[in-house]
Amino acid sequence: MAQITTTKTETELRVKSEFSDKIVSAFKTHGGKWNSDSKEWVFTNGGMQNGEKVVDELFGSSDETVYVEVSKADDG
């Protein structure tokens, strides 16, 4: 089961998740920037809505920790 944790402030959305090619591609496509220090995807200012949208599409909610099951066949 994959785990995702989101943290939201007034200026950014931070997303931690396990590695998946599908997740990486979706976050990059929607303007996410990888922060190698904190190991999180960061969506800032205007990109926050895109980040929330892609998290909602992939995991169901950007407002809480969400657990989803990802099988190898679904992993891009």
Backbone as JSON Lines, residues from 0, in Angstrom:
{"i":0,"aa":"M","n":[0.84,-1.17,0.0],"ca":[0.0,0.0,0.0],"c":[0.89,1.25,0.0]}
{"i":1,"aa":"A","n":[0.61,2.2,-0.87],"ca":[1.37,3.44,-0.96],"c":[0.81,4.45,0.04]}
{"i":2,"aa":"Q","n":[1.69,5.28,0.58],"ca":[1.27,6.3,1.53],"c":[1.6,7.67,0.96]}
{"i":3,"aa":"I","n":[0.72,8.63,1.19],"ca":[0.95,10.0,0.78],"c":[0.63,10.91,1.96]}
{"i":4,"aa":"T","n":[1.46,11.93,2.14],"ca":[1.23,12.93,3.18],"c":[1.32,14.3,2.53]}
{"i":5,"aa":"T","n":[0.33,15.15,2.79],"ca":[0.35,16.5,2.24],"c":[0.42,17.51,3.37]}
{"i":6,"aa":"T","n":[1.14,18.61,3.1],"ca":[1.22,19.72,4.03],"c":[0.96,20.98,3.22]}
{"i":7,"aa":"K","n":[0.01,21.8,3.69],"ca":[-0.38,22.98,2.93],"c":[-0.24,24.23,3.79]}
{"i":8,"aa":"T","n":[0.38,25.27,3.2],"ca":[0.45,26.58,3.83],"c":[-0.23,27.56,2.88]}
{"i":9,"aa":"E","n":[-0.15,28.84,3.18],"ca":[-0.74,29.84,2.29],"c":[-0.03,29.92,0.95]}
{"i":10,"aa":"T","n":[1.25,29.54,0.9],"ca":[2.03,29.71,-0.32],"c":[2.51,28.44,-0.98]}
{"i":11,"aa":"E","n":[2.31,27.27,-0.34],"ca":[2.79,26.05,-0.98],"c":[2.05,24.81,-0.49]}
{"i":12,"aa":"L","n":[2.1,23.8,-1.35],"ca":[1.6,22.48,-1.04],"c":[2.79,21.54,-1.15]}
{"i":13,"aa":"R","n":[3.06,20.79,-0.09],"ca":[4.15,19.82,-0.08],"c":[3.56,18.42,-0.03]}
{"i":14,"aa":"V","n":[4.11,17.53,-0.86],"ca":[3.57,16.18,-0.96],"c":[4.72,15.17,-0.81]}
{"i":15,"aa":"K","n":[4.56,14.26,0.14],"ca":[5.5,13.14,0.3],"c":[4.76,11.88,-0.12]}
{"i":16,"aa":"S","n":[5.41,11.08,-0.93],"ca":[4.81,9.8,-1.33],"c":[5.92,8.83,-1.68]}
{"i":17,"aa":"E","n":[5.56,7.57,-1.75],"ca":[6.5,6.56,-2.2],"c":[6.75,6.77,-3.7]}
{"i":18,"aa":"F","n":[7.87,6.25,-4.19],"ca":[8.22,6.43,-5.59],"c":[7.32,5.61,-6.5]}
{"i":19,"aa":"S","n":[6.91,6.24,-7.57],"ca":[6.16,5.6,-8.64],"c":[6.37,6.43,-9.89]}
{"i":20,"aa":"D","n":[6.68,5.79,-11.01],"ca":[6.85,6.53,-12.27],"c":[5.6,7.33,-12.61]}
{"i":21,"aa":"K","n":[4.43,6.74,-12.34],"ca":[3.15,7.4,-12.63],"c":[3.01,8.67,-11.78]}
{"i":22,"aa":"I","n":[3.35,8.59,-10.5],"ca":[3.26,9.75,-9.61],"c":[4.24,10.83,-10.03]}
{"i":23,"aa":"V","n":[5.48,10.46,-10.29],"ca":[6.5,11.42,-10.71],"c":[6.06,12.15,-11.97]}
{"i":24,"aa":"S","n":[5.59,11.41,-12.95],"ca":[5.15,12.01,-14.2],"c":[4.0,12.98,-13.98]}
{"i":25,"aa":"A","n":[3.03,12.57,-13.18],"ca":[1.86,13.43,-12.92],"c":[2.27,14.7,-12.18]}
{"i":26,"aa":"F","n":[3.13,14.58,-11.17],"ca":[3.56,15.76,-10.41],"c":[4.36,16.71,-11.29]}
{"i":27,"aa":"K","n":[5.26,16.19,-12.1],"ca":[6.04,17.04,-13.01],"c":[5.13,17.75,-14.0]}
{"i":28,"aa":"T","n":[4.2,17.01,-14.59],"ca":[3.28,17.56,-15.58],"c":[2.45,18.7,-15.0]}
{"i":29,"aa":"H","n":[2.12,18.61,-13.71],"ca":[1.28,19.61,-13.06],"c":[2.09,20.69,-12.35]}
{"i":30,"aa":"G","n":[3.39,20.78,-12.62],"ca":[4.2,21.87,-12.11],"c":[4.9,21.64,-10.78]}
{"i":31,"aa":"G","n":[4.89,20.42,-10.3],"ca":[5.58,20.12,-9.05],"c":[7.08,20.16,-9.22]}
{"i":32,"aa":"K","n":[7.77,20.6,-8.19],"ca":[9.24,20.64,-8.17],"c":[9.71,19.71,-7.06]}
{"i":33,"aa":"W","n":[10.68,18.86,-7.37],"ca":[11.22,17.92,-6.39],"c":[12.2,18.65,-5.49]}
{"i":34,"aa":"N","n":[12.02,18.53,-4.18],"ca":[12.95,19.08,-3.19],"c":[13.73,17.9,-2.64]}
{"i":35,"aa":"S","n":[15.0,17.76,-3.07],"ca":[15.78,16.6,-2.67],"c":[16.17,16.64,-1.2]}
{"i":36,"aa":"D","n":[16.22,17.81,-0.6],"ca":[16.57,17.9,0.83],"c":[15.46,17.32,1.7]}
{"i":37,"aa":"S","n":[14.22,17.73,1.44],"ca":[13.1,17.26,2.26],"c":[12.43,16.02,1.68]}
{"i":38,"aa":"K","n":[12.84,15.63,0.46],"ca":[12.26,14.48,-0.25],"c":[10.75,14.64,-0.42]}
{"i":39,"aa":"E","n":[10.36,15.83,-0.9],"ca":[8.95,16.16,-1.12],"c":[8.78,16.83,-2.47]}
{"i":40,"aa":"W","n":[7.59,16.7,-3.01],"ca":[7.18,17.49,-4.16],"c":[6.59,18.78,-3.64]}
{"i":41,"aa":"V","n":[6.95,19.9,-4.27],"ca":[6.49,21.21,-3.81],"c":[5.77,21.91,-4.96]}
{"i":42,"aa":"F","n":[4.57,22.37,-4.66],"ca":[3.76,23.18,-5.58],"c":[3.61,24.53,-4.9]}
{"i":43,"aa":"T","n":[4.02,25.61,-5.58],"ca":[3.99,26.93,-4.95],"c":[3.0,27.86,-5.63]}
{"i":44,"aa":"N","n":[2.52,28.81,-4.84],"ca":[1.64,29.89,-5.29],"c":[0.56,29.4,-6.26]}
{"i":45,"aa":"G","n":[0.59,29.87,-7.51],"ca":[-0.43,29.5,-8.49],"c":[-0.46,28.01,-8.81]}
{"i":46,"aa":"G","n":[0.64,27.32,-8.61],"ca":[0.71,25.89,-8.88],"c":[0.05,25.03,-7.82]}
{"i":47,"aa":"M","n":[-0.32,25.65,-6.7],"ca":[-0.95,24.88,-5.63],"c":[-2.24,24.22,-6.09]}
{"i":48,"aa":"Q","n":[-3.04,24.92,-6.87],"ca":[-4.29,24.34,-7.37],"c":[-4.01,23.13,-8.24]}
{"i":49,"aa":"N","n":[-2.98,23.22,-9.08],"ca":[-2.6,22.07,-9.91],"c":[-2.17,20.91,-9.04]}
{"i":50,"aa":"G","n":[-1.4,21.21,-7.98],"ca":[-0.96,20.16,-7.06],"c":[-2.13,19.49,-6.37]}
{"i":51,"aa":"E","n":[-3.08,20.29,-5.9],"ca":[-4.26,19.73,-5.25],"c":[-5.05,18.87,-6.22]}
{"i":52,"aa":"K","n":[-5.15,19.34,-7.45],"ca":[-5.9,18.6,-8.47],"c":[-5.27,17.23,-8.74]}
{"i":53,"aa":"V","n":[-3.96,17.21,-8.93],"ca":[-3.31,15.94,-9.25],"c":[-3.33,15.0,-8.05]}
{"i":54,"aa":"V","n":[-3.18,15.51,-6.84],"ca":[-3.27,14.67,-5.65],"c":[-4.68,14.08,-5.54]}
{"i":55,"aa":"D","n":[-5.69,14.92,-5.77],"ca":[-7.07,14.44,-5.73],"c":[-7.31,13.35,-6.79]}
{"i":56,"aa":"E","n":[-6.77,13.55,-7.99],"ca":[-6.95,12.58,-9.06],"c":[-6.26,11.25,-8.75]}
{"i":57,"aa":"L","n":[-5.06,11.33,-8.19],"ca":[-4.3,10.11,-7.92],"c":[-4.7,9.41,-6.63]}
{"i":58,"aa":"F","n":[-5.03,10.19,-5.6],"ca":[-5.2,9.61,-4.28],"c":[-6.55,9.87,-3.63]}
{"i":59,"aa":"G","n":[-7.34,10.79,-4.17],"ca":[-8.66,11.02,-3.63],"c":[-8.82,12.25,-2.78]}
{"i":60,"aa":"S","n":[-7.74,12.75,-2.15],"ca":[-7.87,13.94,-1.31],"c":[-6.51,14.55,-1.06]}
{"i":61,"aa":"S","n":[-6.44,15.89,-1.05],"ca":[-5.19,16.59,-0.73],"c":[-5.24,17.17,0.67]}
{"i":62,"aa":"D","n":[-6.31,16.89,1.44],"ca":[-6.49,17.49,2.75],"c":[-6.07,16.61,3.92]}
{"i":63,"aa":"E","n":[-5.62,15.42,3.65],"ca":[-5.28,14.52,4.74],"c":[-4.33,13.45,4.22]}
{"i":64,"aa":"T","n":[-3.78,12.67,5.14],"ca":[-2.97,11.53,4.74],"c":[-3.9,10.48,4.15]}
{"i":65,"aa":"V","n":[-3.53,9.99,2.99],"ca":[-4.38,9.05,2.26],"c":[-3.56,7.8,1.97]}
{"i":66,"aa":"Y","n":[-4.14,6.64,2.13],"ca":[-3.49,5.39,1.82],"c":[-4.15,4.8,0.58]}
{"i":67,"aa":"V","n":[-3.33,4.44,-0.39],"ca":[-3.86,3.82,-1.6],"c":[-3.01,2.6,-1.94]}
{"i":68,"aa":"E","n":[-3.59,1.66,-2.6],"ca":[-2.88,0.47,-3.02],"c":[-2.51,0.62,-4.48]}
{"i":69,"aa":"V","n":[-1.23,0.42,-4.79],"ca":[-0.74,0.52,-6.16],"c":[-0.12,-0.81,-6.52]}
{"i":70,"aa":"S","n":[-0.66,-1.45,-7.54],"ca":[-0.1,-2.73,-7.98],"c":[0.92,-2.46,-9.07]}
{"i":71,"aa":"K","n":[1.78,-3.41,-9.33],"ca":[2.8,-3.26,-10.37],"c":[2.18,-2.94,-11.72]}
{"i":72,"aa":"A","n":[1.06,-3.55,-12.04],"ca":[0.4,-3.33,-13.33],"c":[-0.06,-1.87,-13.48]}
{"i":73,"aa":"D","n":[-0.4,-1.21,-12.35],"ca":[-0.88,0.16,-12.38],"c":[0.26,1.18,-12.31]}
{"i":74,"aa":"D","n":[1.45,0.72,-12.07],"ca":[2.58,1.61,-11.81],"c":[3.28,2.01,-13.09]}
{"i":75,"aa":"G","n":[2.55,2.74,-13.96],"ca":[3.09,3.33,-15.17],"c":[3.75,2.37,-16.05]}
